Amino acid sequence: MHALNLYKTEAIDTLAWPVVENTITVNSSAMAVFTDFKQYLPHVIDARTPATKVESIMRQSHVRMMLVVNSHNRFIGIVTSHDVSEQQIIKRISELKATREELTVHDFMRPKTSLMSFDFTELTHSSVGDVIETLKDYGQHHCLVMDRDTHEVRGVISVSDIARELRLPLDIQGRPTFAELITILAA
């Protein structure tokens, strides 16, 4: 082994950036816009987490949806930033006759049995356009992908990821839906 030299960073030094070519189109494989949980850790949150902390956790993680797990780390649902918005918190306080501090993620999550998902095997033979067309009427921001053979949530597809990959002028900071995405594509 030998010691490496260290050099002073100079004022003229800049960041290197990857050359990104937009190769994804509506005709590309749907797998190009699929976040595979076998390659990327899913964003999870414990159902017992105080609801008032979720927005901050999501902002720090740069996500708008998290998978909800129970105390045994088993998937039980999802929660989105919209689900725990201030308006929804006020509504739930009234409905449950609870204090703000008593509300947890569990009070806002969408149970897994209420969710729709793509079949992983079918998705491998589909295009980005197929995904958009399928979801345009659902008004959702995310859709799970299920491996029906193993009964595992294999991943997620997000409208913001699709819009980013297609370089479409979609307001990602808002709550874009697949319906809005299809409107832009049709223009």
C-alpha positions as CSV (number, residue, x, y, z in Angstrom):
1,M,0.0,0.0,0.0
2,H,1.0,3.6,-0.5
3,A,-0.3,6.9,0.6
4,L,-2.2,9.0,-2.0
5,N,-1.5,12.7,-2.5
6,L,-4.2,15.1,-1.5
7,Y,-4.7,18.3,-3.5
8,K,-6.3,21.6,-2.7
9,T,-9.7,22.2,-4.4
10,E,-9.3,25.2,-6.6
11,A,-11.8,28.0,-7.4
12,I,-12.0,26.8,-11.1
13,D,-13.0,23.3,-10.1
14,T,-16.6,22.3,-11.1
15,L,-18.9,19.4,-10.6
16,A,-19.0,16.5,-13.1
17,W,-22.5,15.7,-14.4
18,P,-23.6,12.6,-16.2
19,V,-24.7,12.8,-19.8
20,V,-28.3,11.9,-19.6
21,E,-30.0,11.0,-22.9
22,N,-33.7,10.8,-23.0
23,T,-34.2,7.3,-24.4
24,I,-37.6,6.6,-22.7
25,T,-40.7,7.1,-24.7
26,V,-44.3,5.9,-24.3
27,N,-43.2,2.9,-26.4
28,S,-40.5,2.0,-24.0
29,S,-40.8,-1.0,-21.7
30,A,-42.8,-0.3,-18.6
31,M,-39.9,-1.7,-16.6
32,A,-38.0,1.6,-17.4
33,V,-40.3,3.5,-15.1
34,F,-40.8,0.8,-12.4
35,T,-39.1,1.2,-9.0
36,D,-38.2,-2.4,-8.2
37,F,-38.0,-3.2,-4.5
38,K,-35.5,-6.0,-5.2
39,Q,-33.1,-3.2,-6.4
40,Y,-34.2,-0.2,-4.2
41,L,-35.3,-0.2,-0.6
42,P,-39.0,0.7,-0.3
43,H,-39.9,3.8,1.7
44,V,-41.7,2.4,4.7
45,I,-43.2,4.0,7.8
46,D,-44.5,2.3,11.0
47,A,-48.3,2.5,11.5
48,R,-47.7,3.8,15.0
49,T,-45.8,6.9,13.8
50,P,-47.5,10.2,14.9
51,A,-49.4,11.5,11.9
52,T,-48.1,15.0,12.5
53,K,-44.5,13.8,11.7
54,V,-45.3,12.1,8.4
55,E,-45.1,15.2,6.2
56,S,-41.7,16.0,7.6
57,I,-40.5,12.5,7.1
58,M,-41.7,12.4,3.5
59,R,-40.1,15.7,2.7
60,Q,-36.8,14.6,4.1
61,S,-37.0,11.4,2.1
62,H,-38.2,13.2,-1.1
63,V,-41.2,11.0,-1.5
64,R,-45.0,11.5,-1.5
65,M,-46.0,8.0,-0.7
66,M,-44.8,5.4,1.9
67,L,-45.7,1.8,2.5
68,V,-47.1,1.3,6.0
69,V,-45.8,-1.6,8.1
70,N,-47.1,-2.9,11.4
71,S,-45.0,-3.7,14.5
72,H,-43.9,-7.0,12.9
73,N,-42.6,-5.1,9.8
74,R,-45.5,-6.5,7.7
75,F,-47.0,-4.5,4.9
76,I,-50.5,-3.3,5.8
77,G,-51.2,-0.3,3.5
78,I,-49.9,3.0,2.1
79,V,-50.1,6.6,3.1
80,T,-49.6,9.6,0.9
81,S,-48.7,13.2,1.6
82,H,-52.3,14.1,0.7
83,D,-53.6,11.6,3.2
84,V,-51.9,13.4,6.1
85,S,-52.3,17.0,4.9
86,E,-53.4,19.6,7.5
87,Q,-56.9,19.5,6.0
88,Q,-57.1,15.7,6.4
89,I,-55.8,15.9,10.0
90,I,-58.4,18.4,11.0
91,K,-61.1,16.3,9.4
92,R,-59.9,13.1,11.2
93,I,-59.7,15.0,14.6
94,S,-63.4,15.8,14.2
95,E,-64.4,12.3,13.0
96,L,-62.5,10.3,15.7
97,K,-62.9,12.9,18.5
98,A,-59.2,12.6,19.0
99,T,-56.4,15.1,19.7
100,R,-53.8,15.9,17.1
101,E,-51.2,14.1,19.2
102,E,-53.2,10.9,19.3
103,L,-53.5,10.4,15.6
104,T,-51.1,8.0,13.9
105,V,-50.3,6.8,10.4
106,H,-52.8,4.0,10.9
107,D,-55.6,6.5,11.2
108,F,-54.8,7.8,7.7
109,M,-53.5,4.9,5.7
110,R,-55.2,3.1,2.9
111,P,-55.4,-0.6,3.8
112,K,-53.6,-3.0,1.4
113,T,-56.9,-4.8,0.7
114,S,-58.3,-1.6,-0.8
115,L,-55.4,-1.0,-3.2
116,M,-55.2,-2.0,-6.9
117,S,-51.9,-3.1,-8.4
118,F,-50.3,-4.2,-11.6
119,D,-49.1,-7.8,-12.1
120,F,-45.3,-7.9,-12.3
121,T,-45.2,-10.5,-15.0
122,E,-47.8,-8.7,-17.2
123,L,-45.8,-5.4,-16.6
124,T,-42.7,-7.0,-18.0
125,H,-44.5,-7.3,-21.4
126,S,-46.0,-3.8,-21.3
127,S,-45.0,-0.3,-22.5
128,V,-45.0,3.0,-20.6
129,G,-47.9,4.0,-22.8
130,D,-49.8,0.9,-21.6
131,V,-49.3,1.9,-18.0
132,I,-50.4,5.5,-18.6
133,E,-53.5,4.4,-20.6
134,T,-54.5,1.9,-17.9
135,L,-54.2,4.4,-15.1
136,K,-55.5,7.5,-16.8
137,D,-59.0,7.1,-15.3
138,Y,-57.9,6.1,-11.8
139,G,-56.7,9.6,-10.7
140,Q,-53.8,8.2,-8.7
141,H,-50.3,9.4,-8.2
142,H,-48.8,5.9,-7.5
143,C,-49.6,2.3,-8.3
144,L,-48.2,-0.8,-6.7
145,V,-46.7,-3.7,-8.7
146,M,-47.5,-7.1,-7.3
147,D,-45.7,-10.4,-7.9
148,R,-48.8,-12.5,-7.8
149,D,-46.9,-15.8,-7.7
150,T,-45.1,-14.9,-4.5
151,H,-47.7,-12.5,-3.1
152,E,-45.0,-9.8,-2.7
153,V,-45.3,-6.1,-3.4
154,R,-42.5,-6.0,-6.0
155,G,-42.4,-2.2,-6.5
156,V,-44.2,0.9,-7.4
157,I,-44.9,3.1,-10.4
158,S,-45.2,6.9,-9.9
159,V,-46.7,9.4,-12.3
160,S,-43.9,11.9,-11.3
161,D,-41.2,9.3,-12.3
162,I,-42.9,8.8,-15.6
163,A,-43.2,12.5,-16.3
164,R,-39.5,13.0,-15.3
165,E,-38.3,10.2,-17.6
166,L,-40.4,11.4,-20.5
167,R,-39.3,15.0,-19.7
168,L,-42.9,16.2,-19.8
169,P,-44.0,19.6,-18.5
170,L,-46.0,18.3,-15.5
171,D,-46.2,20.1,-12.2
172,I,-44.4,17.5,-10.0
173,Q,-44.7,19.7,-6.9
174,G,-48.5,19.5,-7.2
175,R,-50.4,16.2,-7.1
176,P,-50.1,15.1,-10.7
177,T,-52.2,12.2,-11.7
178,F,-52.1,9.8,-14.6
179,A,-55.1,11.6,-16.1
180,E,-53.1,14.8,-16.2
181,L,-50.1,12.9,-17.7
182,I,-52.3,11.5,-20.5
183,T,-53.7,15.0,-21.2
184,I,-50.2,16.4,-21.7
185,L,-49.2,13.4,-24.0
186,A,-52.3,13.9,-26.1
187,A,-51.4,17.6,-26.7
